[in-house]
Amino acid sequence: MRKIVAGAFVSLDGVMQAPGGPPEDPSGGFTYGGWTVPYWDEPMGQFMSECFTQPFDLLLGRKTYEIFAAHWPFVGEDDPIGKTFNEVTKYVATSSTTPLTWKNSVALNGDVAARIARLKQGKGPILLTQGSSVLLQTLLSHDLVDEFRLLTFPLVLGSGKRLFGQGTQAGALKLVESKVSTTGVTMGVYSRAGAVEIGSFELPNTSEAELARREKAKREG
């Protein structure tokens, strides 16, 4: 069985839209495209390189695919990430019939969630997402993501496409790796850790009458 790993750049308020530049995705009137660029440093580059050391195939939404296809095939053989991206299989969730021109690209049409679920059941390397905010909502709503590799930036954007949308299914996560860049970006790897556990800080001997009083006070504001 294959594992799906979601890689993303996010702001403190969870926005992941257009991290690399204004032209990437100005939809919805988003004006902060390129918000990650001023924070980039060597530790972040190292963390990203480590994400690509184990075998993987890319799992991308159509918009992210087009951005990548316009960049990575042209960076030259001396760029290790570009060379790797060009060689791996690219699975692309798309409703378009326009051909995918980047080599080793495979279109996922129709019921994308079902097709990706079948990919997970097969043999092969991990399926790694990059960006692809729309595709991620499908993966999260169908509980298909096994691991998150997130770079969280110290800024608030207020609006924009978010990593965790309303359809995200609840679940606990375990932080298995954590680093901090010189610019304050936290880099974390999170694996699945089962269901959400809950508890209470209520005193064990609190009477029913007291609980009722507190509940009434909450309702009355």
C-alpha positions in Angstrom: 0.0 0.0 0.0 1.2 3.5 -0.9 1.3 6.5 1.5 0.0 9.9 0.6 2.2 12.8 1.9 0.9 16.4 1.7 3.6 19.0 1.4 2.6 22.6 1.8 3.6 26.2 2.7 1.1 27.7 5.1 0.6 31.0 7.0 -0.2 31.0 10.7 -3.9 31.3 9.8 -3.7 28.4 7.4 -3.5 30.1 4.0 -1.6 28.3 1.3 -2.5 30.3 -1.8 0.1 31.5 -4.3 3.2 31.1 -2.0 5.7 31.6 -4.8 4.7 34.7 -6.7 1.8 37.0 -7.7 0.9 35.2 -11.0 0.5 31.8 -9.4 -3.1 32.2 -8.2 -4.7 35.7 -7.9 -8.2 34.2 -7.8 -10.6 35.6 -5.3 -8.8 38.9 -5.4 -5.8 37.5 -3.5 -3.0 40.1 -3.5 -0.3 38.5 -1.4 1.2 36.1 -4.0 4.8 35.4 -3.2 4.5 35.8 0.5 7.0 33.0 1.3 9.9 34.5 -0.7 11.3 37.0 1.9 11.6 34.1 4.4 13.7 31.7 2.4 17.0 30.5 3.8 19.4 27.6 3.7 17.7 25.5 6.4 14.5 25.7 4.5 16.2 24.6 1.3 17.7 21.7 3.2 14.4 20.6 4.6 12.8 20.7 1.2 15.7 18.7 -0.3 15.3 16.0 2.4 11.6 15.7 1.5 12.7 14.5 -2.0 15.3 12.0 -0.9 13.1 8.9 -0.6 11.4 7.6 -3.8 8.1 9.3 -4.7 5.6 10.1 -7.4 4.0 13.5 -7.6 0.3 13.9 -7.0 -0.8 17.4 -8.3 -3.9 19.5 -9.0 -4.1 20.9 -12.6 -3.2 24.4 -11.6 0.0 23.4 -9.7 0.9 21.0 -12.5 0.8 23.8 -15.1 3.0 26.0 -12.8 5.5 23.2 -12.4 5.4 22.3 -16.1 6.3 25.8 -17.0 9.3 25.8 -14.7 11.0 22.6 -13.8 11.7 21.2 -17.3 13.7 24.3 -18.0 16.0 24.6 -15.0 18.8 22.4 -16.3 20.3 19.1 -15.4 22.5 20.6 -12.6 19.3 21.3 -10.5 18.7 18.1 -8.5 15.1 18.9 -7.7 14.3 19.7 -11.3 16.0 16.5 -12.5 14.0 14.5 -10.0 10.7 16.1 -10.8 11.2 15.6 -14.5 11.8 11.9 -14.1 9.1 10.9 -11.6 5.6 10.0 -12.5 3.2 13.0 -12.2 -0.4 12.0 -11.4 -2.6 15.0 -12.2 -6.2 15.5 -11.0 -7.9 17.3 -13.8 -11.3 17.8 -15.5 -9.7 19.2 -18.6 -9.1 17.2 -21.8 -6.1 19.3 -22.8 -3.1 16.9 -23.1 -0.5 16.9 -20.3 2.8 17.7 -22.1 5.3 17.3 -19.3 6.9 13.8 -19.7 5.7 11.0 -17.4 2.4 12.7 -16.7 -0.8 10.7 -16.1 -4.3 12.4 -16.0 -6.7 11.4 -13.3 -10.2 12.2 -14.6 -13.7 11.4 -13.4 -14.0 10.3 -9.7 -10.6 11.6 -8.6 -11.0 10.4 -5.0 -11.8 6.8 -6.1 -8.9 6.8 -8.5 -6.4 8.0 -5.9 -7.8 5.5 -3.4 -7.0 2.8 -5.9 -3.5 4.2 -6.4 -3.0 4.0 -2.7 -3.9 0.3 -2.7 -1.2 -0.5 -5.3 2.5 -0.9 -5.1 5.0 2.0 -5.6 6.7 4.9 -3.9 4.9 7.5 -1.8 2.5 9.9 -3.5 3.7 13.4 -2.7 1.5 16.5 -3.1 2.9 20.0 -3.6 0.6 22.9 -3.4 -2.6 21.8 -5.1 -5.1 23.4 -2.6 -8.2 22.2 -4.5 -7.0 18.6 -4.7 -6.0 18.6 -1.0 -9.6 19.4 -0.1 -10.7 16.2 -1.9 -8.0 14.2 -0.2 -8.8 15.5 3.3 -12.6 15.1 2.9 -12.0 11.4 2.0 -9.4 10.9 4.7 -6.7 9.9 2.3 -3.7 11.8 3.6 -1.2 9.8 5.8 1.4 12.5 6.5 1.9 16.2 6.4 5.2 18.1 5.7 4.4 21.7 6.5 6.4 24.9 6.5 4.5 27.4 8.6 5.4 31.0 8.1 5.2 33.7 10.8 2.6 35.9 9.2 -1.2 36.2 8.9 -2.8 36.7 5.5 -6.4 37.0 6.5 -8.0 35.5 3.4 -7.1 33.0 0.7 -7.3 29.3 0.0 -6.6 27.3 3.2 -5.0 23.9 3.7 -7.7 22.6 6.0 -11.2 23.4 4.6 -14.6 22.7 6.0 -14.7 19.1 4.7 -11.5 18.0 6.6 -12.1 14.9 8.7 -11.0 15.1 12.3 -8.0 13.1 13.5 -5.0 13.3 15.8 -1.5 13.9 14.5 2.0 13.2 15.9 4.9 15.6 15.4 7.8 13.3 14.3 10.3 16.0 13.1 10.6 19.7 13.8 13.0 22.4 12.8 13.0 26.2 12.7 14.6 28.4 10.1 16.7 31.5 10.7 13.7 33.6 9.6 11.2 32.0 12.0 9.6 29.4 9.7 8.7 26.2 11.5 9.2 23.0 9.5 7.3 20.0 10.8 6.5 16.5 9.7 3.3 15.1 11.1 2.0 11.5 10.9 -1.4 10.2 11.6 -2.1 9.3 15.3 -5.6 7.9 15.3 -8.8 9.5 16.5 -9.1 12.7 18.5 -9.1 12.1 22.2 -10.9 14.4 24.6 -10.9 15.1 28.3 -12.1 17.7 30.8 -10.6 20.1 33.3 -13.8 20.0 35.4 -13.3 19.1 39.0 -14.5 15.5 39.6 -16.8 16.4 42.4 -18.6 19.3 40.7 -22.3 18.9 41.5 -25.0 18.7 38.8 -26.4 21.9 40.2 -23.1 23.8 39.7 -22.7 22.4 36.2 -26.2 23.5 35.3 -25.4 27.0 36.7 -22.3 27.3 34.6 -24.2 26.1 31.5 -26.9 28.8 32.1 -24.2 31.4 32.6 -22.6 30.5 29.2 -26.0 30.7 27.5 -26.7 34.1 29.0 -23.3 35.4 27.9 
